[in-house]
Amino acid sequence: MDRRRVMLAYMEANRLMLTGNPGIPATIMNTFIGVVIWGYQAKQEALPLRELAERVGMPASTLSRHLRYLGSFERQGVPGCGWVRLYEWEECRRQKIVKLTRAGQAMAESLQRIFERAV
């Protein structure tokens, strides 16, 4: 595997996510990549946010803030990316799981193509 190609793919993925979301912080872009990798796998059970936070490597409270930004709104009057939506987890209604919206699925597929070309 050519490390330079992988790093260039990562930069291309960042540029893609910045399109339409010019102020999105890099940490939130990394959170979205983590959601795509671990948080939403169409044929597997979704992870509760606490477990997803552990895999992404951040506190659950930070993950929740990032998911607000990645969701429909960041804060009052500031729209989010519209890439994710939170749902109650069927196994424990006090916990949440994250799912990609159609826009999030489209972004995830674009990112996957970028990274597939790199490896």
Jmol script that loads the backbone (N, CA, C; Angstrom):
load data "model"
ATOM      1  N   MET A   1       0.850  -1.174   0.000  1.00  0.00           N
ATOM      2  CA  MET A   1       0.000   0.000   0.000  1.00  0.00           C
ATOM      3  C   MET A   1       0.899   1.242   0.000  1.00  0.00           C
ATOM      4  N   ASP A   2       0.593   2.165  -0.860  1.00  0.00           N
ATOM      5  CA  ASP A   2       1.333   3.409  -0.977  1.00  0.00           C
ATOM      6  C   ASP A   2       0.764   4.423   0.014  1.00  0.00           C
ATOM      7  N   ARG A   3       1.525   4.722   1.070  1.00  0.00           N
ATOM      8  CA  ARG A   3       1.046   5.633   2.119  1.00  0.00           C
ATOM      9  C   ARG A   3       0.707   7.012   1.570  1.00  0.00           C
ATOM     10  N   ARG A   4       1.495   7.481   0.629  1.00  0.00           N
ATOM     11  CA  ARG A   4       1.238   8.802   0.051  1.00  0.00           C
ATOM     12  C   ARG A   4      -0.133   8.830  -0.627  1.00  0.00           C
ATOM     13  N   ARG A   5      -0.467   7.788  -1.359  1.00  0.00           N
ATOM     14  CA  ARG A   5      -1.777   7.722  -2.018  1.00  0.00           C
ATOM     15  C   ARG A   5      -2.907   7.729  -0.997  1.00  0.00           C
ATOM     16  N   VAL A   6      -2.717   7.029   0.111  1.00  0.00           N
ATOM     17  CA  VAL A   6      -3.741   6.998   1.159  1.00  0.00           C
ATOM     18  C   VAL A   6      -3.910   8.390   1.772  1.00  0.00           C
ATOM     19  N   MET A   7      -2.799   9.067   2.046  1.00  0.00           N
ATOM     20  CA  MET A   7      -2.876  10.414   2.615  1.00  0.00           C
ATOM     21  C   MET A   7      -3.516  11.400   1.633  1.00  0.00           C
ATOM     22  N   LEU A   8      -3.192  11.261   0.352  1.00  0.00           N
ATOM     23  CA  LEU A   8      -3.829  12.110  -0.659  1.00  0.00           C
ATOM     24  C   LEU A   8      -5.330  11.835  -0.728  1.00  0.00           C
ATOM     25  N   ALA A   9      -5.717  10.570  -0.584  1.00  0.00           N
ATOM     26  CA  ALA A   9      -7.144  10.217  -0.577  1.00  0.00           C
ATOM     27  C   ALA A   9      -7.837  10.846   0.631  1.00  0.00           C
ATOM     28  N   TYR A  10      -7.158  10.840   1.773  1.00  0.00           N
ATOM     29  CA  TYR A  10      -7.726  11.457   2.963  1.00  0.00           C
ATOM     30  C   TYR A  10      -7.950  12.953   2.728  1.00  0.00           C
ATOM     31  N   MET A  11      -6.976  13.616   2.117  1.00  0.00           N
ATOM     32  CA  MET A  11      -7.115  15.038   1.813  1.00  0.00           C
ATOM     33  C   MET A  11      -8.247  15.279   0.810  1.00  0.00           C
ATOM     34  N   GLU A  12      -8.367  14.416  -0.189  1.00  0.00           N
ATOM     35  CA  GLU A  12      -9.460  14.531  -1.161  1.00  0.00           C
ATOM     36  C   GLU A  12     -10.809  14.347  -0.471  1.00  0.00           C
ATOM     37  N   ALA A  13     -10.872  13.401   0.466  1.00  0.00           N
ATOM     38  CA  ALA A  13     -12.111  13.175   1.215  1.00  0.00           C
ATOM     39  C   ALA A  13     -12.465  14.417   2.033  1.00  0.00           C
ATOM     40  N   ASN A  14     -11.467  15.029   2.650  1.00  0.00           N
ATOM     41  CA  ASN A  14     -11.711  16.264   3.404  1.00  0.00           C
ATOM     42  C   ASN A  14     -12.242  17.366   2.496  1.00  0.00           C
ATOM     43  N   ARG A  15     -11.639  17.521   1.333  1.00  0.00           N
ATOM     44  CA  ARG A  15     -12.114  18.556   0.393  1.00  0.00           C
ATOM     45  C   ARG A  15     -13.564  18.298  -0.011  1.00  0.00           C
ATOM     46  N   LEU A  16     -13.896  17.041  -0.248  1.00  0.00           N
ATOM     47  CA  LEU A  16     -15.265  16.697  -0.627  1.00  0.00           C
ATOM     48  C   LEU A  16     -16.247  17.066   0.482  1.00  0.00           C
ATOM     49  N   MET A  17     -15.902  16.738   1.725  1.00  0.00           N
ATOM     50  CA  MET A  17     -16.800  17.047   2.838  1.00  0.00           C
ATOM     51  C   MET A  17     -16.911  18.556   3.067  1.00  0.00           C
ATOM     52  N   LEU A  18     -15.870  19.306   2.722  1.00  0.00           N
ATOM     53  CA  LEU A  18     -15.915  20.760   2.859  1.00  0.00           C
ATOM     54  C   LEU A  18     -16.823  21.417   1.809  1.00  0.00           C
ATOM     55  N   THR A  19     -17.068  20.712   0.697  1.00  0.00           N
ATOM     56  CA  THR A  19     -17.945  21.234  -0.340  1.00  0.00           C
ATOM     57  C   THR A  19     -19.352  21.360   0.239  1.00  0.00           C
ATOM     58  N   GLY A  20     -19.867  22.538   0.238  1.00  0.00           N
ATOM     59  CA  GLY A  20     -21.200  22.756   0.803  1.00  0.00           C
ATOM     60  C   GLY A  20     -21.195  22.937   2.304  1.00  0.00           C
ATOM     61  N   ASN A  21     -20.075  22.642   2.967  1.00  0.00           N
ATOM     62  CA  ASN A  21     -19.931  22.795   4.421  1.00  0.00           C
ATOM     63  C   ASN A  21     -18.566  23.412   4.712  1.00  0.00           C
ATOM     64  N   PRO A  22     -18.327  24.631   4.220  1.00  0.00           N
ATOM     65  CA  PRO A  22     -16.977  25.194   4.279  1.00  0.00           C
ATOM     66  C   PRO A  22     -16.404  25.385   5.676  1.00  0.00           C
ATOM     67  N   GLY A  23     -17.222  25.465   6.691  1.00  0.00           N
ATOM     68  CA  GLY A  23     -16.709  25.684   8.042  1.00  0.00           C
ATOM     69  C   GLY A  23     -16.589  24.434   8.883  1.00  0.00           C
ATOM     70  N   ILE A  24     -16.809  23.267   8.308  1.00  0.00           N
ATOM     71  CA  ILE A  24     -16.811  22.040   9.098  1.00  0.00           C
ATOM     72  C   ILE A  24     -15.403  21.738   9.629  1.00  0.00           C
ATOM     73  N   PRO A  25     -15.258  21.595  10.944  1.00  0.00           N
ATOM     74  CA  PRO A  25     -13.948  21.292  11.523  1.00  0.00           C
ATOM     75  C   PRO A  25     -13.469  19.881  11.164  1.00  0.00           C
ATOM     76  N   ALA A  26     -12.160  19.714  11.112  1.00  0.00           N
ATOM     77  CA  ALA A  26     -11.565  18.414  10.766  1.00  0.00           C
ATOM     78  C   ALA A  26     -11.994  17.327  11.747  1.00  0.00           C
ATOM     79  N   THR A  27     -12.133  17.651  13.026  1.00  0.00           N
ATOM     80  CA  THR A  27     -12.530  16.633  14.002  1.00  0.00           C
ATOM     81  C   THR A  27     -13.925  16.099  13.705  1.00  0.00           C
ATOM     82  N   ILE A  28     -14.794  16.960  13.206  1.00  0.00           N
ATOM     83  CA  ILE A  28     -16.153  16.516  12.877  1.00  0.00           C
ATOM     84  C   ILE A  28     -16.147  15.687  11.599  1.00  0.00           C
ATOM     85  N   MET A  29     -15.272  16.032  10.657  1.00  0.00           N
ATOM     86  CA  MET A  29     -15.127  15.190   9.467  1.00  0.00           C
ATOM     87  C   MET A  29     -14.635  13.802   9.865  1.00  0.00           C
ATOM     88  N   ASN A  30     -13.688  13.746  10.807  1.00  0.00           N
ATOM     89  CA  ASN A  30     -13.199  12.454  11.283  1.00  0.00           C
ATOM     90  C   ASN A  30     -14.304  11.668  11.980  1.00  0.00           C
ATOM     91  N   THR A  31     -15.162  12.373  12.707  1.00  0.00           N
ATOM     92  CA  THR A  31     -16.295  11.702  13.348  1.00  0.00           C
ATOM     93  C   THR A  31     -17.210  11.086  12.296  1.00  0.00           C
ATOM     94  N   PHE A  32     -17.472  11.813  11.217  1.00  0.00           N
ATOM     95  CA  PHE A  32     -18.323  11.255  10.158  1.00  0.00           C
ATOM     96  C   PHE A  32     -17.691   9.996   9.566  1.00  0.00           C
ATOM     97  N   ILE A  33     -16.391  10.030   9.322  1.00  0.00           N
ATOM     98  CA  ILE A  33     -15.705   8.842   8.809  1.00  0.00           C
ATOM     99  C   ILE A  33     -15.858   7.694   9.803  1.00  0.00           C
ATOM    100  N   GLY A  34     -15.745   7.976  11.104  1.00  0.00           N
ATOM    101  CA  GLY A  34     -15.952   6.945  12.122  1.00  0.00           C
ATOM    102  C   GLY A  34     -17.364   6.387  12.109  1.00  0.00           C
ATOM    103  N   VAL A  35     -18.354   7.258  11.915  1.00  0.00           N
ATOM    104  CA  VAL A  35     -19.749   6.799  11.823  1.00  0.00           C
ATOM    105  C   VAL A  35     -19.896   5.861  10.627  1.00  0.00           C
ATOM    106  N   VAL A  36     -19.286   6.236   9.512  1.00  0.00           N
ATOM    107  CA  VAL A  36     -19.379   5.406   8.312  1.00  0.00           C
ATOM    108  C   VAL A  36     -18.719   4.051   8.551  1.00  0.00           C
ATOM    109  N   ILE A  37     -17.576   4.041   9.220  1.00  0.00           N
ATOM    110  CA  ILE A  37     -16.845   2.784   9.452  1.00  0.00           C
ATOM    111  C   ILE A  37     -17.548   1.909  10.486  1.00  0.00           C
ATOM    112  N   TRP A  38     -17.878   2.496  11.663  1.00  0.00           N
ATOM    113  CA  TRP A  38     -18.369   1.679  12.769  1.00  0.00           C
ATOM    114  C   TRP A  38     -19.825   1.900  13.145  1.00  0.00           C
ATOM    115  N   GLY A  39     -20.353   3.058  12.875  1.00  0.00           N
ATOM    116  CA  GLY A  39     -21.656   3.403  13.422  1.00  0.00           C
ATOM    117  C   GLY A  39     -22.834   2.994  12.589  1.00  0.00           C
ATOM    118  N   TYR A  40     -22.610   2.769  11.325  1.00  0.00           N
ATOM    119  CA  TYR A  40     -23.741   2.414  10.474  1.00  0.00           C
ATOM    120  C   TYR A  40     -23.285   1.425   9.428  1.00  0.00           C
ATOM    121  N   GLN A  41     -23.604   0.191   9.688  1.00  0.00           N
ATOM    122  CA  GLN A  41     -23.299  -0.859   8.723  1.00  0.00           C
ATOM    123  C   GLN A  41     -24.630  -1.505   8.366  1.00  0.00           C
ATOM    124  N   ALA A  42     -25.038  -1.353   7.124  1.00  0.00           N
ATOM    125  CA  ALA A  42     -26.383  -1.715   6.693  1.00  0.00           C
ATOM    126  C   ALA A  42     -26.776  -3.140   7.073  1.00  0.00           C
ATOM    127  N   LYS A  43     -25.843  -4.073   7.045  1.00  0.00           N
ATOM    128  CA  LYS A  43     -26.196  -5.470   7.299  1.00  0.00           C
ATOM    129  C   LYS A  43     -25.880  -5.912   8.715  1.00  0.00           C
ATOM    130  N   GLN A  44     -25.410  -4.991   9.556  1.00  0.00           N
ATOM    131  CA  GLN A  44     -25.071  -5.324  10.927  1.00  0.00           C
ATOM    132  C   GLN A  44     -25.843  -4.430  11.875  1.00  0.00           C
ATOM    133  N   GLU A  45     -25.853  -4.815  13.144  1.00  0.00           N
ATOM    134  CA  GLU A  45     -26.513  -4.002  14.162  1.00  0.00           C
ATOM    135  C   GLU A  45     -25.783  -2.679  14.336  1.00  0.00           C
ATOM    136  N   ALA A  46     -26.526  -1.614  14.457  1.00  0.00           N
ATOM    137  CA  ALA A  46     -25.927  -0.316  14.750  1.00  0.00           C
ATOM    138  C   ALA A  46     -25.413  -0.326  16.186  1.00  0.00           C
ATOM    139  N   LEU A  47     -24.357   0.427  16.427  1.00  0.00           N
ATOM    140  CA  LEU A  47     -23.792   0.529  17.767  1.00  0.00           C
ATOM    141  C   LEU A  47     -24.468   1.656  18.531  1.00  0.00           C
ATOM    142  N   PRO A  48     -24.706   1.465  19.842  1.00  0.00           N
ATOM    143  CA  PRO A  48     -25.174   2.602  20.633  1.00  0.00           C
ATOM    144  C   PRO A  48     -24.074   3.665  20.674  1.00  0.00           C
ATOM    145  N   LEU A  49     -24.455   4.907  20.888  1.00  0.00           N
ATOM    146  CA  LEU A  49     -23.509   6.018  20.822  1.00  0.00           C
ATOM    147  C   LEU A  49     -22.323   5.843  21.765  1.00  0.00           C
ATOM    148  N   ARG A  50     -22.553   5.283  22.935  1.00  0.00           N
ATOM    149  CA  ARG A  50     -21.456   5.086  23.896  1.00  0.00           C
ATOM    150  C   ARG A  50     -20.365   4.203  23.300  1.00  0.00           C
ATOM    151  N   GLU A  51     -20.750   3.114  22.660  1.00  0.00           N
ATOM    152  CA  GLU A  51     -19.774   2.208  22.040  1.00  0.00           C
ATOM    153  C   GLU A  51     -19.131   2.852  20.814  1.00  0.00           C
ATOM    154  N   LEU A  52     -19.908   3.588  20.052  1.00  0.00           N
ATOM    155  CA  LEU A  52     -19.360   4.290  18.894  1.00  0.00           C
ATOM    156  C   LEU A  52     -18.315   5.304  19.350  1.00  0.00           C
ATOM    157  N   ALA A  53     -18.583   6.023  20.424  1.00  0.00           N
ATOM    158  CA  ALA A  53     -17.635   7.006  20.958  1.00  0.00           C
ATOM    159  C   ALA A  53     -16.315   6.330  21.322  1.00  0.00           C
ATOM    160  N   GLU A  54     -16.387   5.158  21.926  1.00  0.00           N
ATOM    161  CA  GLU A  54     -15.162   4.426  22.280  1.00  0.00           C
ATOM    162  C   GLU A  54     -14.358   4.074  21.034  1.00  0.00           C
ATOM    163  N   ARG A  55     -15.035   3.613  20.000  1.00  0.00           N
ATOM    164  CA  ARG A  55     -14.334   3.229  18.771  1.00  0.00           C
ATOM    165  C   ARG A  55     -13.730   4.427  18.051  1.00  0.00           C
ATOM    166  N   VAL A  56     -14.455   5.550  18.058  1.00  0.00           N
ATOM    167  CA  VAL A  56     -13.959   6.759  17.406  1.00  0.00           C
ATOM    168  C   VAL A  56     -12.852   7.395  18.250  1.00  0.00           C
ATOM    169  N   GLY A  57     -12.849   7.105  19.555  1.00  0.00           N
ATOM    170  CA  GLY A  57     -11.797   7.598  20.439  1.00  0.00           C
ATOM    171  C   GLY A  57     -12.081   8.955  21.036  1.00  0.00           C
ATOM    172  N   MET A  58     -13.334   9.160  21.456  1.00  0.00           N
ATOM    173  CA  MET A  58     -13.688  10.447  22.067  1.00  0.00           C
ATOM    174  C   MET A  58     -14.771  10.213  23.115  1.00  0.00           C
ATOM    175  N   PRO A  59     -14.924  11.165  24.043  1.00  0.00           N
ATOM    176  CA  PRO A  59     -16.004  11.056  25.021  1.00  0.00           C
ATOM    177  C   PRO A  59     -17.374  11.087  24.329  1.00  0.00           C
ATOM    178  N   ALA A  60     -18.340  10.423  24.926  1.00  0.00           N
ATOM    179  CA  ALA A  60     -19.690  10.371  24.361  1.00  0.00           C
ATOM    180  C   ALA A  60     -20.285  11.773  24.216  1.00  0.00           C
ATOM    181  N   SER A  61     -19.983  12.680  25.140  1.00  0.00           N
ATOM    182  CA  SER A  61     -20.524  14.039  25.050  1.00  0.00           C
ATOM    183  C   SER A  61     -19.975  14.763  23.818  1.00  0.00           C
ATOM    184  N   THR A  62     -18.706  14.540  23.489  1.00  0.00           N
ATOM    185  CA  THR A  62     -18.115  15.145  22.298  1.00  0.00           C
ATOM    186  C   THR A  62     -18.747  14.556  21.047  1.00  0.00           C
ATOM    187  N   LEU A  63     -18.930  13.237  21.037  1.00  0.00           N
ATOM    188  CA  LEU A  63     -19.573  12.581  19.902  1.00  0.00           C
ATOM    189  C   LEU A  63     -20.973  13.150  19.688  1.00  0.00           C
ATOM    190  N   SER A  64     -21.720  13.335  20.760  1.00  0.00           N
ATOM    191  CA  SER A  64     -23.073  13.890  20.641  1.00  0.00           C
ATOM    192  C   SER A  64     -23.060  15.276  20.008  1.00  0.00           C
ATOM    193  N   ARG A  65     -22.111  16.123  20.418  1.00  0.00           N
ATOM    194  CA  ARG A  65     -22.003  17.464  19.814  1.00  0.00           C
ATOM    195  C   ARG A  65     -21.669  17.359  18.331  1.00  0.00           C
ATOM    196  N   HIS A  66     -20.752  16.459  17.996  1.00  0.00           N
ATOM    197  CA  HIS A  66     -20.379  16.284  16.594  1.00  0.00           C
ATOM    198  C   HIS A  66     -21.563  15.788  15.772  1.00  0.00           C
ATOM    199  N   LEU A  67     -22.359  14.888  16.348  1.00  0.00           N
ATOM    200  CA  LEU A  67     -23.505  14.350  15.619  1.00  0.00           C
ATOM    201  C   LEU A  67     -24.575  15.412  15.398  1.00  0.00           C
ATOM    202  N   ARG A  68     -24.679  16.367  16.325  1.00  0.00           N
ATOM    203  CA  ARG A  68     -25.599  17.496  16.092  1.00  0.00           C
ATOM    204  C   ARG A  68     -25.162  18.266  14.854  1.00  0.00           C
ATOM    205  N   TYR A  69     -23.877  18.521  14.751  1.00  0.00           N
ATOM    206  CA  TYR A  69     -23.328  19.242  13.594  1.00  0.00           C
ATOM    207  C   TYR A  69     -23.547  18.437  12.313  1.00  0.00           C
ATOM    208  N   LEU A  70     -23.352  17.122  12.389  1.00  0.00           N
ATOM    209  CA  LEU A  70     -23.519  16.247  11.225  1.00  0.00           C
ATOM    210  C   LEU A  70     -24.987  15.999  10.900  1.00  0.00           C
ATOM    211  N   GLY A  71     -25.870  16.312  11.846  1.00  0.00           N
ATOM    212  CA  GLY A  71     -27.299  16.106  11.653  1.00  0.00           C
ATOM    213  C   GLY A  71     -27.959  17.297  10.981  1.00  0.00           C
ATOM    214  N   SER A  72     -29.218  17.545  11.341  1.00  0.00           N
ATOM    215  CA  SER A  72     -29.977  18.584  10.650  1.00  0.00           C
ATOM    216  C   SER A  72     -29.662  19.999  11.128  1.00  0.00           C
ATOM    217  N   PHE A  73     -29.167  20.145  12.368  1.00  0.00           N
ATOM    218  CA  PHE A  73     -28.790  21.484  12.824  1.00  0.00           C
ATOM    219  C   PHE A  73     -27.688  21.381  13.870  1.00  0.00           C
ATOM    220  N   GLU A  74     -26.797  22.362  13.818  1.00  0.00           N
ATOM    221  CA  GLU A  74     -25.715  22.417  14.809  1.00  0.00           C
ATOM    222  C   GLU A  74     -26.233  23.039  16.097  1.00  0.00           C
ATOM    223  N   ARG A  75     -26.841  24.179  15.954  1.00  0.00           N
ATOM    224  CA  ARG A  75     -27.464  24.882  17.080  1.00  0.00           C
ATOM    225  C   ARG A  75     -28.552  25.789  16.497  1.00  0.00           C
ATOM    226  N   GLN A  76     -29.326  26.394  17.347  1.00  0.00           N
ATOM    227  CA  GLN A  76     -30.446  27.237  16.903  1.00  0.00           C
ATOM    228  C   GLN A  76     -30.012  28.200  15.798  1.00  0.00           C
ATOM    229  N   GLY A  77     -30.647  28.085  14.660  1.00  0.00           N
ATOM    230  CA  GLY A  77     -30.383  28.989  13.555  1.00  0.00           C
ATOM    231  C   GLY A  77     -29.184  28.627  12.696  1.00  0.00           C
ATOM    232  N   VAL A  78     -28.450  27.594  13.060  1.00  0.00           N
ATOM    233  CA  VAL A  78     -27.273  27.179  12.294  1.00  0.00           C
ATOM    234  C   VAL A  78     -27.523  25.768  11.765  1.00  0.00           C
ATOM    235  N   PRO A  79     -27.724  25.632  10.449  1.00  0.00           N
ATOM    236  CA  PRO A  79     -27.998  24.296   9.904  1.00  0.00           C
ATOM    237  C   PRO A  79     -26.776  23.390   9.981  1.00  0.00           C
ATOM    238  N   GLY A  80     -27.032  22.100  10.125  1.00  0.00           N
ATOM    239  CA  GLY A  80     -25.963  21.110  10.111  1.00  0.00           C
ATOM    240  C   GLY A  80     -25.774  20.558   8.706  1.00  0.00           C
ATOM    241  N   CYS A  81     -25.038  19.474   8.616  1.00  0.00           N
ATOM    242  CA  CYS A  81     -24.723  18.863   7.315  1.00  0.00           C
ATOM    243  C   CYS A  81     -25.887  18.042   6.759  1.00  0.00           C
ATOM    244  N   GLY A  82     -26.736  17.511   7.636  1.00  0.00           N
ATOM    245  CA  GLY A  82     -27.842  16.679   7.183  1.00  0.00           C
ATOM    246  C   GLY A  82     -27.418  15.275   6.787  1.00  0.00           C
ATOM    247  N   TRP A  83     -26.288  14.793   7.318  1.00  0.00           N
ATOM    248  CA  TRP A  83     -25.763  13.476   6.932  1.00  0.00           C
ATOM    249  C   TRP A  83     -26.177  12.346   7.868  1.00  0.00           C
ATOM    250  N   VAL A  84     -26.591  12.673   9.102  1.00  0.00           N
ATOM    251  CA  VAL A  84     -26.952  11.622  10.062  1.00  0.00           C
ATOM    252  C   VAL A  84     -28.247  11.980  10.776  1.00  0.00           C
ATOM    253  N   ARG A  85     -28.828  10.960  11.374  1.00  0.00           N
ATOM    254  CA  ARG A  85     -30.022  11.147  12.198  1.00  0.00           C
ATOM    255  C   ARG A  85     -29.920  10.181  13.369  1.00  0.00           C
ATOM    256  N   LEU A  86     -30.345  10.627  14.545  1.00  0.00           N
ATOM    257  CA  LEU A  86     -30.310   9.788  15.740  1.00  0.00           C
ATOM    258  C   LEU A  86     -31.670   9.140  15.965  1.00  0.00           C
ATOM    259  N   TYR A  87     -31.630   7.904  16.454  1.00  0.00           N
ATOM    260  CA  TYR A  87     -32.844   7.140  16.748  1.00  0.00           C
ATOM    261  C   TYR A  87     -32.691   6.477  18.102  1.00  0.00           C
ATOM    262  N   GLU A  88     -33.825   6.143  18.718  1.00  0.00           N
ATOM    263  CA  GLU A  88     -33.767   5.330  19.932  1.00  0.00           C
ATOM    264  C   GLU A  88     -33.293   3.939  19.564  1.00  0.00           C
ATOM    265  N   TRP A  89     -32.469   3.359  20.410  1.00  0.00           N
ATOM    266  CA  TRP A  89     -31.979   2.006  20.210  1.00  0.00           C
ATOM    267  C   TRP A  89     -33.051   1.047  20.703  1.00  0.00           C
ATOM    268  N   GLU A  90     -33.435   0.114  19.884  1.00  0.00           N
ATOM    269  CA  GLU A  90     -34.523  -0.805  20.235  1.00  0.00           C
ATOM    270  C   GLU A  90     -34.226  -1.634  21.477  1.00  0.00           C
ATOM    271  N   GLU A  91     -32.956  -1.966  21.698  1.00  0.00           N
ATOM    272  CA  GLU A  91     -32.594  -2.811  22.846  1.00  0.00           C
ATOM    273  C   GLU A  91     -32.638  -2.048  24.167  1.00  0.00           C
ATOM    274  N   CYS A  92     -32.480  -0.735  24.109  1.00  0.00           N
ATOM    275  CA  CYS A  92     -32.520   0.093  25.315  1.00  0.00           C
ATOM    276  C   CYS A  92     -32.916   1.496  24.885  1.00  0.00           C
ATOM    277  N   ARG A  93     -34.148   1.855  25.087  1.00  0.00           N
ATOM    278  CA  ARG A  93     -34.684   3.106  24.561  1.00  0.00           C
ATOM    279  C   ARG A  93     -34.008   4.358  25.132  1.00  0.00           C
ATOM    280  N   ARG A  94     -33.273   4.218  26.234  1.00  0.00           N
ATOM    281  CA  ARG A  94     -32.562   5.375  26.777  1.00  0.00           C
ATOM    282  C   ARG A  94     -31.307   5.692  25.975  1.00  0.00           C
ATOM    283  N   GLN A  95     -30.861   4.760  25.165  1.00  0.00           N
ATOM    284  CA  GLN A  95     -29.662   4.977  24.364  1.00  0.00           C
ATOM    285  C   GLN A  95     -30.053   5.282  22.919  1.00  0.00           C
ATOM    286  N   LYS A  96     -29.141   5.919  22.222  1.00  0.00           N
ATOM    287  CA  LYS A  96     -29.371   6.306  20.831  1.00  0.00           C
ATOM    288  C   LYS A  96     -28.412   5.560  19.906  1.00  0.00           C
ATOM    289  N   ILE A  97     -28.863   5.418  18.665  1.00  0.00           N
ATOM    290  CA  ILE A  97     -28.005   4.926  17.596  1.00  0.00           C
ATOM    291  C   ILE A  97     -28.048   5.966  16.488  1.00  0.00           C
ATOM    292  N   VAL A  98     -27.080   5.918  15.604  1.00  0.00           N
ATOM    293  CA  VAL A  98     -27.007   6.882  14.519  1.00  0.00           C
ATOM    294  C   VAL A  98     -27.196   6.155  13.202  1.00  0.00           C
ATOM    295  N   LYS A  99     -27.922   6.790  12.299  1.00  0.00           N
ATOM    296  CA  LYS A  99     -28.108   6.254  10.952  1.00  0.00           C
ATOM    297  C   LYS A  99     -27.817   7.356   9.953  1.00  0.00           C
ATOM    298  N   LEU A 100     -27.335   6.957   8.800  1.00  0.00           N
ATOM    299  CA  LEU A 100     -27.068   7.916   7.744  1.00  0.00           C
ATOM    300  C   LEU A 100     -28.359   8.288   7.038  1.00  0.00           C
ATOM    301  N   THR A 101     -28.487   9.552   6.703  1.00  0.00           N
ATOM    302  CA  THR A 101     -29.593  10.003   5.859  1.00  0.00           C
ATOM    303  C   THR A 101     -29.232   9.661   4.409  1.00  0.00           C
ATOM    304  N   ARG A 102     -30.121   9.949   3.485  1.00  0.00           N
ATOM    305  CA  ARG A 102     -29.782   9.726   2.066  1.00  0.00           C
ATOM    306  C   ARG A 102     -28.554  10.538   1.667  1.00  0.00           C
ATOM    307  N   ALA A 103     -28.511  11.789   2.132  1.00  0.00           N
ATOM    308  CA  ALA A 103     -27.345  12.630   1.832  1.00  0.00           C
ATOM    309  C   ALA A 103     -26.089  12.039   2.463  1.00  0.00           C
ATOM    310  N   GLY A 104     -26.218  11.499   3.669  1.00  0.00           N
ATOM    311  CA  GLY A 104     -25.086  10.862   4.341  1.00  0.00           C
ATOM    312  C   GLY A 104     -24.634   9.602   3.630  1.00  0.00           C
ATOM    313  N   GLN A 105     -25.593   8.822   3.131  1.00  0.00           N
ATOM    314  CA  GLN A 105     -25.242   7.622   2.371  1.00  0.00           C
ATOM    315  C   GLN A 105     -24.511   7.996   1.090  1.00  0.00           C
ATOM    316  N   ALA A 106     -24.980   9.040   0.432  1.00  0.00           N
ATOM    317  CA  ALA A 106     -24.316   9.486  -0.800  1.00  0.00           C
ATOM    318  C   ALA A 106     -22.892   9.939  -0.496  1.00  0.00           C
ATOM    319  N   MET A 107     -22.707  10.695   0.596  1.00  0.00           N
ATOM    320  CA  MET A 107     -21.366  11.142   0.974  1.00  0.00           C
ATOM    321  C   MET A 107     -20.493   9.936   1.326  1.00  0.00           C
ATOM    322  N   ALA A 108     -21.042   8.992   2.071  1.00  0.00           N
ATOM    323  CA  ALA A 108     -20.283   7.793   2.447  1.00  0.00           C
ATOM    324  C   ALA A 108     -19.839   7.005   1.219  1.00  0.00           C
ATOM    325  N   GLU A 109     -20.713   6.875   0.240  1.00  0.00           N
ATOM    326  CA  GLU A 109     -20.364   6.155  -0.988  1.00  0.00           C
ATOM    327  C   GLU A 109     -19.269   6.891  -1.757  1.00  0.00           C
ATOM    328  N   SER A 110     -19.338   8.215  -1.791  1.00  0.00           N
ATOM    329  CA  SER A 110     -18.292   9.004  -2.454  1.00  0.00           C
ATOM    330  C   SER A 110     -16.960   8.834  -1.741  1.00  0.00           C
ATOM    331  N   LEU A 111     -16.988   8.862  -0.409  1.00  0.00           N
ATOM    332  CA  LEU A 111     -15.759   8.668   0.361  1.00  0.00           C
ATOM    333  C   LEU A 111     -15.178   7.281   0.124  1.00  0.00           C
ATOM    334  N   GLN A 112     -16.051   6.292   0.090  1.00  0.00           N
ATOM    335  CA  GLN A 112     -15.591   4.918  -0.144  1.00  0.00           C
ATOM    336  C   GLN A 112     -14.886   4.808  -1.499  1.00  0.00           C
ATOM    337  N   ARG A 113     -15.448   5.425  -2.522  1.00  0.00           N
ATOM    338  CA  ARG A 113     -14.800   5.394  -3.834  1.00  0.00           C
ATOM    339  C   ARG A 113     -13.429   6.058  -3.801  1.00  0.00           C
ATOM    340  N   ILE A 114     -13.326   7.160  -3.097  1.00  0.00           N
ATOM    341  CA  ILE A 114     -12.037   7.856  -2.970  1.00  0.00           C
ATOM    342  C   ILE A 114     -10.999   6.937  -2.326  1.00  0.00           C
ATOM    343  N   PHE A 115     -11.379   6.298  -1.225  1.00  0.00           N
ATOM    344  CA  PHE A 115     -10.412   5.447  -0.511  1.00  0.00           C
ATOM    345  C   PHE A 115     -10.121   4.152  -1.258  1.00  0.00           C
ATOM    346  N   GLU A 116     -11.091   3.630  -1.984  1.00  0.00           N
ATOM    347  CA  GLU A 116     -10.847   2.419  -2.777  1.00  0.00           C
ATOM    348  C   GLU A 116      -9.824   2.668  -3.866  1.00  0.00           C
ATOM    349  N   ARG A 117      -9.850   3.853  -4.464  1.00  0.00           N
ATOM    350  CA  ARG A 117      -8.865   4.189  -5.492  1.00  0.00           C
ATOM    351  C   ARG A 117      -7.458   4.267  -4.911  1.00  0.00           C
ATOM    352  N   ALA A 118      -7.362   4.570  -3.614  1.00  0.00           N
ATOM    353  CA  ALA A 118      -6.051   4.759  -2.979  1.00  0.00           C
ATOM    354  C   ALA A 118      -5.367   3.451  -2.602  1.00  0.00           C
ATOM    355  N   VAL A 119      -6.153   2.412  -2.441  1.00  0.00           N
ATOM    356  CA  VAL A 119      -5.541   1.136  -1.990  1.00  0.00           C
ATOM    357  C   VAL A 119      -5.524   0.106  -3.084  1.00  0.00           C
TER     358      VAL A 119
END
end "model"
wireframe off; spacefill off
backbone 0.3
color backbone group
